[in-house]
Amino acid sequence: MAEMKVVLRYHEIALKGRNRPFFVDKLAVNARRLLADLGGKVHVLAGRLRVDLPDDVPWAEAERRLGGLFGVANFSRAHEAPLDLAALGREATAAVAARGAASFRVTARRSFKGFPLTSPEIERELGAAIHVATGIPVRLEEPDLVVYVEVLADRILYSFERRAGAGGFPVGTSGRVAALLSGGIDSPVAAWRMMKRGCTVVPIHFHAFPLQDRTTIDKVTELARILTRYQLRTRLLLVPFGEVQQTIVASCPAPLRVVLYRRFMVRIAEVLAGRHKARALVTGESLGQVASQTLDNMTVIGEAAHGLVLRPLVGMDKSEITEEARRIGTFEVSTLPDQDCCQLFVPRSPATAATRGEVARGSSVATRLRTAVSRSIVSSKWKFVPRAAPMTASLPSPRANLRVTNVPPSISVSSPPPPSSTALFPAVRRSLPLPPRSSLPLPAPARVIAPVVPTLRICRRSYVDPSAKLNVWPAAR
């Protein structure tokens, strides 16, 4: 069967030293995973990768997928020729003549230094041969067609156009981070930017179901599906936050509500991130955009975390963030109406310059709020998110190809797995006392929605002691 060959080139990876093979191997693994269903084969060459695809694969589909592969600076559909300049001249001349260009130039790169001609000599010889055979003039500045030639140790690759890649580093080379993902415009862009820097992103979404409807959960699921185009595998964590909000509203000053919401989101997310071996938290905060994102409030909110909090969008304005959201395909979903939990019980005049003392006094409702936080952590649920459809196609339903299973509300994600799922529940209830019941209504047991994707492994689940110290209530803060 005839094959279509695509050459992937990288830039930032080439700047690495002794650890360059680690980045190149990870890029090759990601490319194989991306193109596995198309029958793609990936080969590591000197300074580049070559992808072999069946000839019946549409170039538009291959271009769409490779255009979102982080670590690739540019790529092009390539043709092979023997390691002989005369043979290359015959093939390149026929290809240039078939394209009917008004002018051309040749750009050569000799990776194999054993080839007898240097790169400038290859450009002159091949350019002269094409000009004599076709009569097409050579134009070094702004030509109508560029012939790219790459000389390797066993073959010569030539191509005519280069498509821009996503750039950055391959996903998985910079560690794992946990991103607070809302249904808005900013947080998906922040998660995408961390993927571009090589991070595997674990999105965490806080919702107020059943105090609000499920629109925000379905919306965030679709956003996670779109982001999975770029990191290929995603596990979305859904955290019920309604009881925490009710406790804050009942016990804390109204202007501090939003700041306290964010502080407890950071605390809960840090606990869950630690269980998933994430090294940092990521937020979509942009300085001065809303009341909770002033410099004073961002300082107070950041102090709730013990570890690193990354804010990739902190210096961007709304128009820049919106433009990037349109480019990566999340804008249309982000602007759909929903019921975000941060819109619940929002005061008319939120604090814009909260201080550490005010927040400490406002969050001193120890027992009830500590119980609500523990239940939010214990009731969090994983959802495996499959990769979304092409950007040019209509968005699928967030529940397409999903299998729904009911689980007890006290199941959390941890390891090792329970020895027996049928006998563990009574034993855990005897050994791990639950916190006292609150007078506030509790969210109903939610459902874990797991996609039917054979390549994704099932996440291990075990029980967590809600009364144990969860490191979310530091005394000094």
C-alpha positions in Angstrom: 0.0 0.0 0.0 1.3 3.5 -0.9 2.1 5.7 2.1 1.9 9.4 2.7 5.0 10.7 4.5 5.0 13.7 6.8 8.1 15.3 8.3 7.7 16.8 11.8 10.3 19.4 12.9 10.9 20.8 16.3 12.6 23.9 17.6 12.7 24.3 21.4 13.6 20.6 21.8 16.7 21.2 19.6 18.0 23.7 22.2 18.2 21.0 24.8 21.4 19.3 25.8 22.0 15.8 27.0 18.3 15.4 27.9 17.2 16.0 24.3 16.5 12.3 23.6 13.9 12.3 26.5 11.9 15.1 24.8 12.3 13.5 21.3 11.1 10.1 22.6 8.1 11.7 24.4 7.2 13.6 21.2 7.4 10.3 19.2 5.2 8.6 21.8 2.6 11.3 21.6 2.6 11.3 17.8 2.0 7.5 17.8 -0.8 7.8 20.2 -2.4 10.7 18.2 -2.2 8.8 14.9 -2.8 5.2 16.1 -6.3 4.9 14.8 -5.2 6.2 11.4 -2.5 3.5 11.1 0.4 6.0 11.5 4.0 4.9 12.0 6.5 7.3 13.6 10.2 7.2 12.9 12.8 9.2 14.8 15.4 10.7 12.3 18.2 13.2 12.8 16.7 16.5 14.1 13.1 15.5 13.0 10.4 12.8 13.0 8.9 11.1 10.0 5.3 9.9 10.0 4.1 7.3 7.5 0.3 7.3 7.0 -1.8 5.1 4.6 -2.4 6.9 1.4 -6.2 6.8 1.9 -5.9 9.1 4.9 -7.2 12.6 4.0 -4.4 15.1 4.2 -6.9 17.6 5.9 -7.4 15.1 8.8 -3.7 14.5 9.2 -3.0 18.3 9.1 -5.7 19.0 11.7 -4.3 16.5 14.1 -0.6 17.3 13.7 -1.3 21.0 13.9 -2.3 20.5 17.6 0.6 18.3 18.6 2.7 20.2 21.1 6.5 20.0 20.5 6.2 20.4 16.7 7.4 23.7 15.3 6.3 22.9 11.7 5.5 20.0 9.5 5.1 19.2 5.8 4.0 16.5 3.5 7.3 15.1 2.1 8.5 13.0 -0.8 11.5 10.7 -0.8 14.4 10.5 -3.3 17.6 8.4 -3.5 20.8 9.9 -2.1 21.7 11.2 -5.6 21.4 14.7 -6.8 20.6 13.7 -10.4 17.6 11.6 -9.3 16.5 14.3 -7.0 16.6 16.8 -9.9 14.4 14.6 -12.1 11.7 14.1 -9.4 11.7 17.7 -8.1 11.5 19.1 -11.7 8.5 17.0 -12.5 6.8 18.0 -9.2 7.5 21.8 -9.7 6.3 21.7 -13.3 3.0 20.0 -12.2 2.4 22.8 -9.7 2.6 25.6 -12.3 4.4 28.1 -10.1 5.3 31.5 -11.4 8.7 31.5 -9.6 10.6 29.3 -7.1 13.6 29.0 -4.9 15.4 26.0 -3.3 16.2 25.9 0.4 18.5 23.0 1.4 19.6 21.6 4.7 22.3 18.9 4.8 22.0 16.9 8.0 24.2 14.2 6.6 27.6 15.8 6.4 29.0 12.9 4.4 27.1 14.1 1.3 29.6 15.5 -1.2 27.9 18.9 -1.7 27.3 21.6 0.8 23.8 23.1 1.4 24.5 26.2 -0.8 25.9 24.0 -3.6 22.8 21.8 -3.5 20.6 24.9 -3.8 22.5 26.2 -6.8 22.7 22.8 -8.6 19.1 21.8 -8.0 17.8 25.3 -8.8 19.6 25.5 -12.1 18.4 22.0 -13.1 14.7 23.0 -12.4 15.1 26.3 -14.2 16.6 24.8 -17.3 14.0 22.0 -17.5 10.9 24.2 -16.8 11.9 27.7 -17.6 10.4 29.0 -14.3 12.5 31.9 -13.0 14.3 31.8 -9.7 13.3 34.4 -7.2 15.0 34.4 -3.8 12.8 37.0 -2.2 9.0 36.1 -1.9 9.0 33.3 -4.4 5.7 31.7 -5.5 7.0 28.2 -4.5 9.8 27.0 -2.1 11.4 23.6 -2.6 12.6 22.4 0.8 15.4 19.8 0.6 16.6 17.8 3.6 19.6 15.5 3.1 19.7 12.5 5.5 22.1 9.6 5.8 20.1 7.2 3.6 17.7 9.4 1.6 16.7 12.9 0.6 13.4 14.4 1.6 11.9 17.3 -0.3 8.7 19.2 0.2 6.9 22.3 -1.0 5.1 23.9 1.9 5.4 23.9 5.7 2.5 24.1 8.1 3.0 25.8 11.5 2.9 23.5 14.4 1.7 24.1 18.0 5.2 24.7 19.3 6.2 24.3 22.9 7.2 21.0 24.5 5.6 17.6 24.3 2.9 17.0 26.9 4.3 14.9 29.7 7.8 16.3 29.8 7.3 19.0 32.4 5.4 17.1 35.1 1.8 17.2 36.1 -0.3 20.1 37.3 -3.9 20.5 38.5 -6.0 23.2 36.8 -9.1 24.8 38.3 -11.4 24.5 35.3 -14.6 26.6 35.3 -17.1 27.0 32.5 -15.7 30.4 31.5 -13.3 31.6 28.8 -10.2 32.0 30.9 -9.5 28.7 32.7 -9.5 26.5 29.6 -7.0 28.8 28.0 -4.8 28.7 31.1 -4.9 24.9 31.0 -4.0 24.9 27.3 -1.0 27.1 27.9 0.3 24.8 30.5 -0.1 21.8 28.2 1.9 23.8 25.6 4.8 24.0 28.2 4.8 20.2 28.5 2.6 19.7 31.5 0.0 17.0 31.9 -3.1 18.8 33.2 -5.6 17.3 35.6 -8.7 19.6 35.4 -10.7 20.1 38.7 -14.2 21.6 38.5 -16.2 22.8 41.5 -20.0 22.6 41.1 -23.0 23.3 43.2 -25.3 20.5 42.1 -28.1 19.9 43.2 -28.4 23.6 44.4 -27.9 24.4 40.7 -28.6 22.3 37.6 -26.1 20.2 35.7 -25.5 22.6 32.8 -22.1 23.6 34.2 -21.0 20.0 34.6 -21.9 19.1 31.0 -20.3 22.3 29.8 -17.0 21.6 31.6 -17.1 18.0 30.3 -17.2 19.3 26.7 -14.4 21.8 27.4 -12.3 18.9 28.8 -13.0 16.9 25.6 -11.8 19.8 23.5 -8.6 20.1 25.6 -8.0 16.4 25.2 -7.3 17.0 21.6 -4.0 18.5 22.8 -3.0 16.2 25.7 -4.7 13.0 24.3 -5.8 11.7 27.7 -7.8 13.6 30.4 -9.3 12.7 33.7 -11.7 15.4 34.9 -12.4 15.7 38.7 -15.8 16.9 39.8 -16.0 18.4 43.3 -19.3 19.3 45.0 -19.0 22.7 46.5 -22.5 23.7 47.4 -22.4 22.8 51.1 -19.2 24.8 51.6 -20.8 27.8 50.0 -23.9 27.5 52.2 -21.8 27.4 55.3 -19.8 30.4 54.2 -23.0 32.4 53.4 -24.5 31.5 56.8 -21.4 32.3 58.9 -19.2 34.8 57.1 -19.4 38.5 56.1 -21.1 39.0 52.7 -18.3 41.0 51.0 -15.8 38.3 51.7 -17.8 35.4 50.2 -16.1 35.3 46.8 -12.6 35.5 48.3 -13.5 32.7 50.8 -15.0 30.6 48.0 -11.7 30.9 46.1 -9.5 30.2 49.1 -11.4 27.0 49.9 -11.3 25.9 46.3 -7.5 26.3 46.4 -7.3 24.3 49.6 -9.5 21.5 48.4 -7.8 21.4 45.0 -4.3 21.2 46.6 -5.3 18.1 48.6 -6.7 16.4 45.5 -3.7 17.5 43.4 -1.4 15.9 45.9 -3.2 12.6 45.7 -2.7 12.7 41.9 1.0 13.7 42.2 0.4 17.1 40.7 3.2 19.5 41.5 1.3 22.8 41.2 -2.1 24.4 40.8 -3.1 26.4 37.7 -5.8 29.1 37.7 -7.2 31.3 34.9 -6.8 34.6 36.9 -6.0 37.8 35.0 -5.0 40.8 37.1 -7.8 43.3 37.6 -10.3 41.5 35.5 -13.0 41.0 38.2 -13.3 41.8 41.9 -11.7 38.7 43.1 -8.7 39.2 40.9 -7.3 42.4 42.3 -3.7 42.2 43.5 -4.8 42.2 47.2 -7.4 39.5 46.7 -5.1 37.3 44.6 -2.4 37.6 47.3 -4.9 36.5 50.0 -6.3 33.7 47.9 -2.8 32.4 47.0 -1.8 32.3 50.7 -4.3 29.4 51.1 -2.0 27.1 49.2 1.2 25.6 50.5 2.7 24.9 47.1 3.1 26.7 43.8 0.1 28.4 42.2 0.6 29.2 38.5 -1.3 32.0 36.7 -0.5 31.8 33.0 -3.0 34.6 32.1 -2.1 37.1 34.8 -0.7 39.7 32.3 -3.2 39.2 29.5 -6.3 41.3 28.8 -9.7 39.9 28.0 -9.4 40.4 24.2 -6.1 38.5 24.1 -7.6 35.6 26.1 -10.7 35.6 23.9 -8.7 35.5 20.7 -6.7 32.5 22.0 -9.9 30.7 23.1 -11.2 31.1 19.6 -8.0 29.7 18.1 -7.9 26.6 20.3 -11.7 25.9 19.9 -13.0 26.5 23.4 -14.7 29.9 23.0 -18.0 28.7 21.5 -18.6 26.3 24.4 -17.3 28.7 27.1 -19.9 31.3 26.1 -22.9 28.9 26.4 -25.2 29.9 29.4 -24.7 27.8 32.5 -25.0 28.1 36.3 -21.5 28.5 37.7 -21.1 27.8 41.4 -19.2 31.1 41.9 -22.4 32.9 40.9 -24.3 31.4 43.8 -24.9 33.8 46.7 -22.7 36.5 45.2 -22.9 39.8 47.2 -23.8 43.1 45.6 -20.5 44.6 46.7 -17.7 42.0 46.9 -14.5 42.9 48.7 -11.7 44.1 46.3 -8.9 44.5 48.9 -9.4 41.7 51.4 -6.7 41.4 54.2 -5.3 38.4 55.9 -6.9 39.4 59.2 -10.4 39.8 57.7 -10.2 36.4 56.0 -9.0 34.7 59.1 -11.9 36.1 61.1 -14.4 35.3 58.4 -13.2 31.7 58.1 -13.2 30.9 61.9 -16.4 28.9 61.8 -14.4 25.8 62.5 -16.6 22.8 62.9 -19.3 23.3 60.3 -17.0 24.6 57.6 -14.4 21.9 58.3 -17.1 19.3 57.9 -18.3 20.7 54.7 -14.8 20.8 53.2 -14.1 17.2 54.2 -17.3 16.1 52.5 -16.4 18.0 49.3 -13.1 16.2 49.2 -14.6 12.8 49.9 -17.4 13.2 47.4 -15.2 14.2 44.5 -15.6 12.0 41.5 -13.4 11.2 38.5 -14.7 11.3 34.9 -12.6 10.0 32.0 -12.9 12.3 29.0 -12.4 11.0 25.5 -11.0 13.2 22.7 -13.5 15.5 21.1 -14.5 15.5 17.4 -12.7 17.6 14.8 -12.9 21.4 15.3 -14.7 21.8 12.0 -17.5 19.4 12.9 -20.5 20.2 15.1 -19.9 19.6 18.8 -21.1 16.3 20.0 -23.3 15.9 23.0 -21.3 15.9 26.3 -22.9 12.5 27.1 -22.1 10.8 23.8 -20.5 7.4 24.2 -20.6 7.6 28.0 -21.4 4.8 30.4 -23.2 5.8 33.6 -22.7 3.9 36.9 -23.9 4.7 40.4 -21.4 4.8 43.3 -21.7 5.6 47.0 -21.2 9.3 47.8 -18.2 8.5 50.0 -16.0 7.0 47.3 -12.8 9.0 46.6 -9.8 8.5 44.4 -6.7 7.0 45.9 -4.6 3.9 45.8 -4.2 1.0 46.5 -7.6 -0.4 45.3 -10.0 -2.0 47.8 -9.6 -5.8 48.0 -13.3 -6.4 47.7 -15.7 -3.9 46.4 -18.7 -5.8 47.9 -17.3 -6.3 51.4 -15.4 -3.1 51.9 -18.3 -0.7 52.6 -19.4 -2.1 55.9 -15.8 -2.5 57.1 -15.0 1.1 56.3 -18.2 2.4 58.0 -17.2 0.5 61.2 -13.5 1.6 61.2 -13.9 5.2 59.8 -16.5 7.3 61.6 -18.2 9.9 59.5 -18.3 13.6 60.5 -21.4 14.8 62.3 -24.4 15.5 60.2 -24.9 19.2 59.3 -28.3 20.9 59.4 -27.6 22.1 55.9 -28.9 20.0 53.0 -26.3 17.7 51.5 -25.8 17.2 47.7 -27.5 14.0 46.5 -25.1 11.2 45.5 -23.8 12.1 42.1 -22.9 9.7 39.4 -19.5 8.8 37.9 -19.7 9.1 34.2 -16.9 7.1 32.5 -16.4 7.1 28.7 -16.3 3.7 26.9 -12.8 4.0 25.6 -10.8 0.8 25.6 -7.4 2.5 25.8 -8.2 4.3 29.1 -7.7 2.4 32.3 -10.3 2.5 35.1 -9.2 4.7 37.9 -8.7 3.0 41.3 -11.1 4.0 44.1 -10.9 3.5 47.8 -12.4 5.0 50.9 -11.0 8.1 52.7 -11.5 8.9 56.3 -13.5 12.2 56.4 -12.5 12.9 60.0 -8.8 12.5 59.4 -6.6 15.6 59.0 -6.7 16.6 55.4 -4.3 19.5 55.6 -6.9 22.0 54.3 -7.2 23.9 57.6 -3.7 25.2 58.5 -3.8 27.0 61.8 -1.4 29.7 60.7 -3.7 30.7 57.9 
